[in-house]
Amino acid sequence: MRVVRASPEVDVDVESSTVLVDAALTPTEIGPPSGPRPERRGVPASLAERYEDIHFLGEGGMGTVYRGRDPRLGRTVALKLLKDSDPDLWRRFLQEARAQAKIEHDNVCRIYEAGEADGEPFIAMQYIEGEPLSKVAGRLSLEQRVKVMREVSAAVHEAHRLGLIHRDLKPGNILVEVGADGDIKPYVMDFGLAREVADRGETVTGAVVGTPAFMSPEQARGDVRTLDRRSDVYSLGATLYDLVADHPPFVAPHAWKLLMRVAFEDAPALGKVKKGVPADLETIVMKCLERDPGRRYDSARALAADLQRFLDGEPIQARRASLGYVLWKKARKHKLATAVGGVVFVAALALGGVWVKARQQAAAEARLAQELGERVKEMELFLRAAYELPLHDVERERDVVRRKLSAIEGRIKDAGPVGEGPGHYALGRGYLALGDPEKAREHLEKAVGAGYRSPELEYALGRTLGELYRRALAETKRITNEEERKKREADLAAALRNPALGHLRAAGGADIEAPAYVEGLIALYEGRNEEARAKAKEAFEQAPWMYEAKKLEADALFAEGSKYRHDAAFDWDKMMASFGPAAEAYKVAAEMAESDPEVHRAACELWEKMGWAADASGKLPDRELDLGDAACARAVEASSRDGAARVQRAMMSYLRFWAAHYHGQAIDAVEAAALRAVEEAVRFRPHDLMALYERATTLYLQTTVRAGRGEHVDVTNAVEAYENVLNIEPRFTWALNELGQTYLLKAEFDRRHGEDPRALLESASKRFDQAMEADPSFTLPLFGRIRANIYGLEYEVEHGLDAKKRVSSLEDAVARIDREKLGGFLPAYYAAKSLRVRAAYERGMGADPRPSLTAGVARIHAFATPGAENGFLLRELAELRLMEAEHSLSAGLVPLPKLDPLRSAVQKEADGDASELELHDLLARMDLFANRADPEGRKDQGQRLDAAAALLDPVVAKERNDPRPYQTLAEIYAQKATWREARGENAGADVTAGLAMAEKALAIHPHSPRTLVAKGALFLVQARASRGEERKKAARAASGAFAAAFQENPRLSASHAAAAKEANGITESQESSQQGDPGTGRGRPPASRSRESSR
């Protein structure tokens, strides 16, 4: 839990963990409160006016804390308000403010203001954005823990110097703030129990105040008048002991036992409890924990100084106890043990009244623990039976358990502080049985905070933290940056795994069905997967009814096989050596627990990973998809509310959608199913990162499919979905890259529809840059950057714009790919494509494109020998050779490159799908060039042009939202019409067909210079063949088309000037003829001009 508040009271319930016993109370006065705890009525009106932006942070047994902003001083403060109107509590509350306000130290929370608002006491204090030391300790190194305690000791010394004793020092009363630079700064909090040394009459003799596990022996005995600064030194030592050993010096399940141990026993030697502790550090800690105050450090400053010596590697001042003193203490201990029932014990009871109430509390706690223990065992058995019933929705049974947990919560309130330990323990086990480890952890840690400990609690908390660790560790797979991933894994190990292991090891005496199961969990969390598998098998032999052991076996196999899956060091055989047996183990567990949704969800996840691996191996993942779908369906059927099962089903559905798309299978039904699955997952888990990501990536795939079909592309929903993901995790590299790809899809669609795509391309490049910044080794965004520059350069070439900057950016992107020395064909493919688009730019600028074209061909053949190119490289090679031939023809260079062998290879590649757009368009353009290249030598030009058009007939049989096939058909009909005209034949049908294709292309891309030129050529043929008004109308249309083309790309005017001039001439001639002889409409140019133009 993240704590952001000015006092840890809001998450560490001081009233439950602090004993307050008054000897003057009679037994009837000692017991749990009869009514519910008071609740605050809200922030007093005067404070609401005084401070801005007030937000509730949390509450404890006595106070409520809010965050607010002081507009007069421009700072954020924490406002602490009292919940009760009891005068004694008011006095203690303001006493805390007075005590803490005296101290000015960097490591003590500052008090800004205290007083009454509308008749209620309040404290305005420093707002500290941190967590209690008890929460942070697991993430700190030993050196950091010692540094923290050195600073805390120095701060406590400042309080002592001012005459204040804290009396409740413990990890929960130390907040730790981590700065932006990683610097750790502790703050001493909560001086609510502090008193001045001179104030001897403040506390009644015999009152025990503080937290038992961290209080000094004299404090535990209720000997208030002997408390001095050395009592705080003991508490500092106990806190450091807890930081090193992961538990305080004394632990007991009942408060009275804990008080007895603190009061009359010597603390266990730190070195025996925690192996490997440096000897000097152990000496320092044990000196603090001397029962005789005279043998402790004389001051907190002396302790801080020795801790600094330890950190500096210098000799410490403390010395180990002599052998004689150790023997004397042992003798004294045995003597005390024999006299426990005698005078000393009776005197302790008489003086403090401690044991009277402690025993009453212990008895009440024991009765409640037994009662709730029976309840929780009943719930666990009830759920076990429900899970083992035939497949059905277990939420009915889970609701029964939830109602029982609500009743336990009511029982806790009725019992008061004595019920908090056993009550929260029971709630934690109940939520663990329900499969809710987050809530289980919350309650189990509250039980620990209330001083409740047992082997069964350790077992439950170990399992809870272990499950949270397993889930969080699985999420690290999405972090592509290896350094960040390892850091995240280390953080999780410190925060979850290590504490889980500590709790499981401390569960030695727990009543567990199969002890080997605990050993297997420990091995699994430590990464010893083979040992975990062996222990799981042993546990299953010990308890053959325990399906959890079979699931543990499968989990261990899954963890081992995951080292070799498609998103790791991929090795199909090694992966299957573990995944195969894992599938069998999950199957056994699922047969035993047919209605446990988590078992089926885990099996579904296994099949999903196997499906991706099969696909990566070039295999159709049909078997994996079918078995995974079935497992996910069972998981969903087993729980109508389980969000995790829905998220996993969404992941499985996406895999089926993806496989259907890339393997050319029927896609409509699986697309619809995938969309339904992701929407359901998000509905169940609206803030779950993977649910949101699955929706985003499914929408991206849907957009890809539509773009591939030439359909309308709308990326609004996909972009919004990715932005929702990145709002949660801004450095999610896969999401950043796919969002960039989404922008590219839209940019290319817009370019082909006459829109300027450059703003979208900038957005795409920005996301690619962010992905590469998050993980420089993540190479997919590099190809995205190349595509963005290619699309931008194609747009600028199409419209005759200056593209020097774009060419330079494209060269840089290709060079970066080359520096990475990546394998596969993509570097060669994108390098060749980049050089071809650059050549198109050079050609448009009047420069020689052949060096770029030659370099592009060389890049392809450096990867694949001629004739061995794959489909992508073959297509790019054909485009390069076609552009080279077109340039040679227009420049009058001979001989022209031979395209026939290459065309045959492209034809073979295209034969598999007659409706495939790009390959058939390429074939048609190659045939179109062949006719232009030899207009006189071929007798079958008409047939060849008809054949070229026939290549695109299947492509345009269904309406396309892509202008390219229509543009090419317009050009084919324009060339055929010109050929017919030159032969003296009627070209009217070809003109009509060509203009129809041109109009379809322009309906999609209204600003296409290429289509406008073809349209102008078609109208020019029509004008030559027409008379009168029709001739004039066609000539004007031709002139208008050429003018529009030149407006879109002024550089085209040079290559098409003659045709435009002819169209303008016809128009002018017609107008002149009409002026001179209106009504005749004559004035057709000589046939020789027409033939010349036709060439």
BATI-970956 format. One record per residue (C-alpha): x, y, z. Coordinates in steps of 0.1 Angstrom, whole numbers, plus 2048, in hexadecimal, padded with zeros to 3 digits. Each point is the difference from the previous one (the first is absolute). Example, Ala and Ser with C-alpha at 12.3 -4.5 7.8 and 13.67 -1.06 7.14 Angstrom:
residues 2
87B7D384E
80E8227F9
//
This chain:
residues 1095
800800800
80E8227F7
7FE81981D
7FD8257F8
7F8812820
80F81381D
7FB7E481A
8017DB7FD
7E37FE818
7E97FC7E2
80E7DE7F6
80F7F4821
7E47FF819
81180D820
7E27F7816
8027DC7F6
8267FD803
80481581F
7F97F4823
7F1818818
7FA7F1823
7F781281F
8037EF821
7E481480E
7E67F07E9
7EC7E480E
7FC7DF7EC
7DD80A7F5
80E8207F1
81A7EE7EC
7F47F17DF
7F78087DC
7EB81F7F9
7DB7FA801
7F88157E1
80F8097DF
81D8187FC
7F78247FA
80180D7DD
8098237F5
7E58177F4
8168117E6
81981D7FE
7F681E815
7F381C7EB
81B81980B
81B7E77F5
7EF7FB7DF
8028267FB
82480280D
80E7E47E9
7FA7F77DC
7FD7DF7ED
7F97EB81F
8017DA7FA
7FA7E4819
81F7EA804
7F77E781B
7F77FB824
80B7ED81F
7F07F7821
80282480D
8068187E4
7F88077DC
81980F7E7
7FA8167E2
8178107E7
7FB8257F8
81181E7F2
808820813
7FA81B7E6
81081B816
8217EE803
7FE7EC7E0
8077DE80F
7EE7DF804
7F87F5823
7F27E2813
7E2808816
7FA7E981D
7DE801811
7F37EE81E
7E37E87FC
7F4800824
7F581C818
80F7F081F
81281B814
81D7E9808
8057F87DB
7FF8257F8
81C80681A
8157E37F2
7FA80D7DD
80C823807
81C7F2815
80D7EF7E1
8008217ED
81281281D
81A7E5803
8087FC7DC
7FF8267F9
81E804818
8167EB7E9
8118107E3
8137E57ED
8027F57DC
7F47DD809
7E280A816
7DF8087F1
7FB826805
7E180E811
7F38207EF
7E2808814
7EA7F181B
7E080C811
7DA7FE7FE
7EA8057E2
7DB804806
8057F1823
8147E27F3
8267FB804
8167FD7E2
8257FE7F6
80E80D7E0
8217EF7F9
81A7F97E5
7F27EB7E3
8177E37FA
7FC7EB7E1
80E7DF80C
7F97DE80F
8057F2823
8227F0805
7EE7DF807
7F48007DB
82180D7F1
8197EA812
7FD7E37E8
80C8167E4
81E80D813
8237F2802
8107F9822
8158207FC
7E28157F8
7ED7F281E
81D809817
8028237F1
7DC805806
8037F7825
81F816804
7EC81E7F4
7E27F6815
8167FC81F
80E8237FA
7DD80E7FD
7F57EE820
81E80F812
7F48237F7
7DF7F7811
8137F381F
815820800
7DF814804
7F57E981C
7E87EB7EC
7FD7DA800
7ED7F17E3
7F47DF810
7F27F17E0
81D7FD7E8
7FB7E47E6
8027FB7DA
7DC80B7FC
80882280F
81C8077E8
7F680D7DE
81A7FC7E4
7FF8187E2
8137F77E0
80C81E7EC
8018037DB
8257F7801
7F97E1814
80C80F821
7EF7F281E
7F581781D
7EF7F4820
7E8814816
7F87F9824
7DA803805
7E47FD819
80B810821
7DD7F980E
80F7EB81D
81E817806
804811822
81981780F
8197F1818
7F881A81A
7DB7F87FE
7FE7E481A
7DC803807
7F27FE7DC
7FB7DA800
7F17EB81B
8187E8810
7FA7DD7F2
7F580B7DD
8107EE7E3
8028157E0
8117F87E0
8017E37E7
8097E0813
8187F17E6
815820800
7FD80D824
81C7FE81A
7FD7E781E
7FA81C818
7E480D7EA
7F17DD7FE
8007FD826
7ED821802
81C810813
7F98227F1
815815818
8207EE7F6
7FC8087DB
81B8167F1
8128047E0
80F7DD802
7DD7F27FD
7FF8107DD
8227F17FA
7F27DE806
7E38077E8
81A80B7E6
8137E0805
7E07EC7FD
7F78127DF
8237F97F2
7FD7DC80B
7DF7FE7ED
80F80F7E1
81C7E7800
7EE7E180B
7DF8077EF
7EE7FE822
803811822
8157F181C
7E17F0810
7E27F17EF
7E27F0811
7DC7F87F5
7F181281F
80782280E
8057F4824
81A7E67F5
81281B7EC
80081781E
80E7E5816
81C7F87E8
8098247FB
800807825
8137E280D
8147EF7E3
8208097EE
7FC8067DB
80C7E37EA
8238077F2
7FC8117DE
81B7EB7F0
7EE7DF809
7DF80C7F3
80E80F7DF
81F7EE7F3
81B8167F0
7FA81F814
820814804
80E7FB823
803825807
7DC8067F6
7F47E4817
81480F81D
7F08237FA
7DD7F17FF
8047EA81E
80F81C815
7E08147F9
7EB7E280B
8107FC822
7E57FC81A
815815818
7FD8247F4
82380680F
80F7E87E7
7F08107E1
80E81E7ED
7FE81E816
7EF8147E5
7F27FE7DD
81D8157F4
8187E680C
7ED7E67ED
8008157E1
825805803
8077DB802
7EA7F97E2
81481A7ED
8207EE80A
7F27DF7F4
7F68107DE
82380F7FD
8117DF808
81080E820
8017EF822
7E0804814
7FF80B824
7E87E480C
80F7E080C
7F27DD802
7F47F5822
81B7EE814
7FD7DA807
7FB807825
7E38187F9
7F07E77E8
8027E581A
7F281781B
7E38097E9
7F87DB7FA
8007F9825
7EA81D806
7E97F57E4
7FB7DD80F
7FC80F823
7E58167F2
7EF7E37EF
7FE7ED820
7F181E812
7E680A7E5
7E47F6817
81081281E
80682280D
80E8117E1
7E37F57EA
7E680981B
811822805
7FF8067DA
7DB7F9800
7F981681E
81481D7F4
7F58017DC
7E07EE7FC
8107F47E0
7FB7DB803
7DC80380B
7F58117E1
8197ED7EA
7F27DF80B
7DC80C7FB
80A80D7DD
8137E07F9
7E27EA80B
7E88157EB
8187FF7E2
8057DA804
7DA7FA800
7FB8167E2
81D7F17EE
7F27DD805
7DE80B7F6
80B8127E0
8197E47F9
7E47E77FE
7EC8177EA
81C8057E7
8077DB7FE
7DC7FA7F8
80181A7E5
8207F17F1
7F17DD800
7DF80D7F2
8138117E3
8157E17FA
7E17EB7FD
7F181A7E8
81E8007EA
8007DA7FE
7DB7FF7F5
7F97FC7DA
80681F7EC
7E981C80B
80082580A
810800823
7F6824807
7E27F3812
8167EE819
81881D801
7E4817809
7F87EA81E
82480480B
7FF8267FA
7E2802817
8137ED81A
81D8177FD
7E981E804
7F47F0820
8247FC80C
8058257FA
7E2808816
80F7E981A
8218137FF
7EE821807
7EC7F181D
8207F180F
8148207FE
826800800
8027DC80D
7EE7F47E1
8178117E6
81C7E6800
7EC7E07FC
7E48127ED
81780D7E4
8127DF7FF
7DF7EE7F9
7F681A7E6
8227FC7EF
7FD7DB7FD
7DC8037F4
80A8187E4
81D7EA7F7
7E87E37FC
7EB8177E9
81E8067EA
80482480A
82480380C
7FF827801
7E580081A
80F7E2811
821813804
7EE81F80E
7F07EC81C
81D7E9808
81781D804
7E7811816
8007E1816
826802802
7FD825809
7E87F781C
81B7E980F
7F07E07F5
8187E57F5
7FD7DA7F9
8107E77E8
7DE7FF7EE
8018257FB
8247FE7F3
7F57E57E7
7E28157F4
8148207FC
81C7ED7EF
7E87F17E7
7EF8227FB
8208137F9
80D7E37EA
7E18027EA
8038257FD
8247FC7F7
7F87E57E5
7E68177F0
81681F801
81E7EC7F3
7EB7F57E2
7F98247F7
8258087FD
8017EC7E0
7F281E7EE
81E81580A
8177FD7E2
81D814810
8157E5810
80F81881A
7DE80E80A
7F17DD801
81C7F3817
7FC81E817
7DA7FA801
8067DB808
81980A81C
7E681880E
7E67E6800
8177E7810
80781881C
7DC80C805
7EE7DF7FB
8157E17FA
81880381D
7E580881A
7EC7E37F2
81D7E9805
80680D823
7DC7F9809
7FF7DE7F1
8207F6812
7F080C820
7E27EA7FB
8127E180B
7E77F781B
7E18087EC
7E57E67FC
8057F97DA
7F27E37ED
8217F97EE
82081180E
8127F97DF
7E78187F0
80F81D813
8237F57F7
7F57FF7DB
7F2824803
82180C80E
8137EE7E4
7E980F7E5
80482480D
8267FB802
8017F57DC
8097DC808
7E67F27E8
80B7DC7FF
8017FE826
7DE810801
7F27E67E8
80F7E4815
7F280E821
7DE8057EF
8007DB7F6
8097F7824
7E481580E
7E87EF7E8
80B7DE80D
7FC80D824
7DD80D7F8
7F17F17E0
7E1815804
8148217FF
7FC80C7DC
81482080A
81F7E9800
7F97F67DC
7FB8247F6
821809812
8117E57EB
7F280F7E0
80A82380B
8247F5806
8017F07DD
7F081F7F1
81B815810
81C7EA7F3
7F27FE7DD
7FA8257FE
8268057FF
7FF7F27DC
7DF80E7F3
7FB8177E2
806820814
81F7F3811
81D7EA7F4
7EA7EE7E8
8067DA7FD
7E27EC7F7
80D7DF80C
80D80D822
7DF812805
7EB7E27F9
8147EA817
7F081481C
7E080D7F0
7F57DD7F6
8007F2823
7F282180D
7E17FB7EA
7FC7DD80F
80380D824
7E781C7FA
7E97E67F1
8017EB81F
7FB81E816
7E280C7EB
7F07DD802
803801825
7F4824804
7E88047E3
7F282180E
82081280A
80381C7E6
825806808
80A7DD7F6
7EF8037DE
80E8247FB
8237F3806
7FB7E47E7
7F28197E6
81F816805
8167E27FA
7EF7F87DF
8018247F6
826801804
8037DF7EE
7EB80E7E3
81781E7FC
81E7E9800
7F07E97E6
7FA81E7EA
82380C805
80C7DE7F4
7EB8037E0
7E57E880C
7DB8067FF
7F6803825
7DE7F07FB
8047E581C
80D81A819
7E48187F7
7E57E6804
80D7F3822
80682380C
7DE80C7F7
7F07E2812
81580781F
7F6825800
7DC7F77FB
8017EA81F
81081C814
7E58187F6
7E57E7807
80E7F9822
7FD82480A
7E881A7F3
81581C811
8247F57FB
81281D7ED
8217ED7FC
7EE7E47ED
7F181A7E8
8218117FA
8107DE7F8
7E47F87E9
8058217EE
8257F77FB
7F67DE7F2
7E78107E9
8198197F3
8187E37F8
7E57EF7EB
7F88217EE
8258067F9
8067DC7F4
7E18027E9
80C8207F1
8247F77FA
7F87DC7F4
7E580B7E8
7E37F0811
7DC80B803
80181E816
7DE811806
7F47E981B
8207FF814
8048267FD
7DD80580F
8087E681B
821812809
7EF822802
7E57F2817
81A7EF816
815820805
7E1815807
7F57E781B
82380080F
800826803
7DD80080E
80B7E881B
822811806
7FE8247F4
82180A80F
8147E07F9
81D8087E9
8007DF7ED
7DA8027FA
8048237F2
81F7F57EB
7ED7E27F2
7E48187F5
8198177F0
8147E67EE
7E07EF7F4
7F38217F1
8228057F0
7FE7DE7F0
7DD8087F4
80D8207F0
81C7ED7F0
7E87E77F1
7EA81C7F2
81E8127F2
80B7E07EF
7DE7FC7F1
8018247F3
7E2809815
7FB820813
81980581C
7F5811820
8197FE81D
7EE816819
7F67E3817
8227EF7FD
813820808
7E980781E
8057DC80C
8268037FF
7FF822811
7ED7F081C
81B7E6804
81C81A7FF
7EF81581A
8067E3818
8227F57F4
81181B7EA
81F7EB7F8
7ED7E27F3
8157FB7E1
7E97E87EE
7E3818804
81581E7F5
80C7ED7E1
7DD7F47F7
7F2823805
81A80C7E8
7F67E57E7
7DC80A804
8088247F6
8137F27E2
7E27EC7F4
7EB820802
81B8157F0
8037E97E2
7DB7FE7FD
7FD826800
81C8037E7
7EE7E97E8
7E1814805
80F8227F8
80780C823
82180D80E
80D7E4817
81D81380E
7F1809822
7F67DC805
8237F57F6
80F81881A
7E97F081B
80B7DE7F5
82580A801
7FB80F823
7F37DF80D
81C7EC7EF
819817810
7F07FC823
8017DA7FB
8258017F7
80881781D
7EE7E8818
8147E37F1
81D8077E8
8037DB7F9
7DB7FE7F4
8058007DA
7DC7FF7F2
7FC826804
81F8057EA
7ED7F17E3
7E2815809
81681F7FD
80B7F57DD
7DC7FA7F5
7F682280D
81B8117EB
7F87EB7E2
7DC80A801
809824805
8197FF7E3
7E67EF7E9
7E781C808
81A81B7F9
80B7EF7E0
7DC7FC7F4
7FB826805
82280B7F4
80A80F821
82380680D
8097E1813
825805809
7F97FF825
7EB7E17FD
81B7EE7EB
81980881B
7E97F381B
7FA7E07ED
8257FB7FB
806804825
7E57E7808
80E7E67E8
82380680E
7F47F9823
7F17DF7F5
8217F77EF
813808821
7EA7E8813
80C7E47E8
7DE7EF802
7F87DE7F1
7E47F77E9
7F580F7DF
7F082080D
820816801
8067F77DB
7DC8067F7
7FC822810
82380B7F4
7F67F77DC
7DE810804
81082080E
8188027E3
7E47FB7E6
7EB81C80F
81F816801
8067F87DB
7DC80B7F9
808821810
8208047EC
7EE7F77E0
7E581A808
81B81A806
8117F87DF
81D7EE80F
80D7DE7F6
7EF7E6816
8157E27F4
81A80181C
7E57FD81B
7EE7E57EC
8207EC7FB
807803825
7DD7F4808
8057E17EB
8217FA810
7F1801823
7E77E57F6
81A7E97F0
81780581D
7E67ED814
7F17E97E6
8107F27E1
7EF8097DF
7E27E97FB
7FD7F8825
7EE81F80C
7E27FC817
7DF8107F7
808822810
8238037F1
7F37F47DE
7E681B7FF
81981B80A
8197F37E6
7E58027E5
7F782480A
8258097FE
8057F17DE
7E080F7F3
80A82380A
8237FA7F1
7EF7F67DF
7E881E800
81D818806
8157F07E4
7E38037E8
7F8824808
8268097FF
8057ED7DF
8197E880F
8067DE7F0
7FE7E4804
7E17FF816
8017E981E
7EF7DE7FA
7E27FC816
7F17E07F2
8127E7818
7F781681E
7DD8037F4
7FC7DA7FF
80C7FD824
7E781B80B
7E47EF7ED
8087DF812
7FF812821
7DE8107F7
7EF7E07F4
7F57F6822
7E781C805
7F08107E1
7F281D816
821809810
8058257F7
82480A801
80F7E37EC
7E68027E5
8038257FE
8267FC7FC
7FB7E67E4
7E88177EE
81981D802
81C7EA7F3
7EB7F67E2
7F78257FB
8248097FE
8087E37E8
7E780F7E8
80E823803
8237F37FB
7F87EF7DE
7E28137F1
8097F77DC
8107DD803
7E27EE810
7E27F67EC
7ED7F581E
800820814
7DB800803
7FF7DD80D
81D807818
7ED81F80E
7E07EC803
8147E5813
80E81B817
7DD80D807
7F47DD806
81A7FC81B
7ED81A814
7DD7F67F8
7FE7E881E
81081A816
7E581A7F8
7E37E77FE
7F880B823
800825807
82280B80E
80881D816
8238027F1
8068157E1
81E7EC7F2
7EF7E67EB
7E881A7F1
81E8177F8
8127E47EE
7E17F77ED
7FB8247F5
8248007F3
7FB7DF7EE
7E180D7EE
8118217F8
81D7EE7F0
7E87E87ED
7EB81D7F4
81F8127F3
80B7E07EF
7DE7FC7EF
8008247F6
8227FC7F0
7F37E27ED
7E28157F4
7E87EB814
7E380C816
80D804824
7DF80C80E
7FA7E0815
82380280F
7FC825808
7DF7FA811
80E7E3815
81F813808
7ED81F80C
7EA7EA815
81F7F2811
80E822804
7E180D811
8007E3818
824807809
7F9825804
7E27F9816
8197EF818
81E8177FA
7F38217F2
82380F7FE
8137E47EF
81780F7E6
8057DE7EF
7DA7FB7FB
7FB8247F4
81B7FB7E5
7EF7E07F5
7DF8127FF
80F81D7EB
80F7E77E8
7DE7EE7FC
7ED8217FA
81B80A7E7
7FA7E07EB
7DB808802
8058247F5
8157F57E2
7E47E97F5
7E3818805
7F081D7EE
7F0820809
7F4805824
80B7DD80A
8238077F5
801821813
7F27F081F
8197E37FF
81D8177FA
7F681681D
7FD7E2817
8227F47F5
80F823807
7EF801821
80D7DD80A
8248097F6
7FE821812
7F37EF820
81C7E67FE
81B81C7FC
7F081381D
8047E0816
8237FA7F3
81081C7EC
81D7EA7F6
7E97EB7E9
7FC81E7E8
8227F87F1
7F87DC7F6
7DC8077F5
8048237F1
7FA7F57DC
7DE7EF808
7F581E815
80A8187E5
7ED7EC7E6
7E0800815
803825806
8068057DA
7E17ED7F7
7EC814819
80D8217F2
7FB7F47DC
7DC7F6807
7F9821810
8108137E3
7EC7EC7E6
7E0806813
807825800
8098007DB
7E57E87F4
7E87F981B
7EC7E07FB
81A7ED7EB
8167F581C
81B7F57E8
825804804
80E7DC808
8268017FF
8127ED7E5
8047DA804
825804801
7FE814821
7E97E780F
8187E37F8
81D81480D
7EF806820
7F57DC803
8247F6801
//
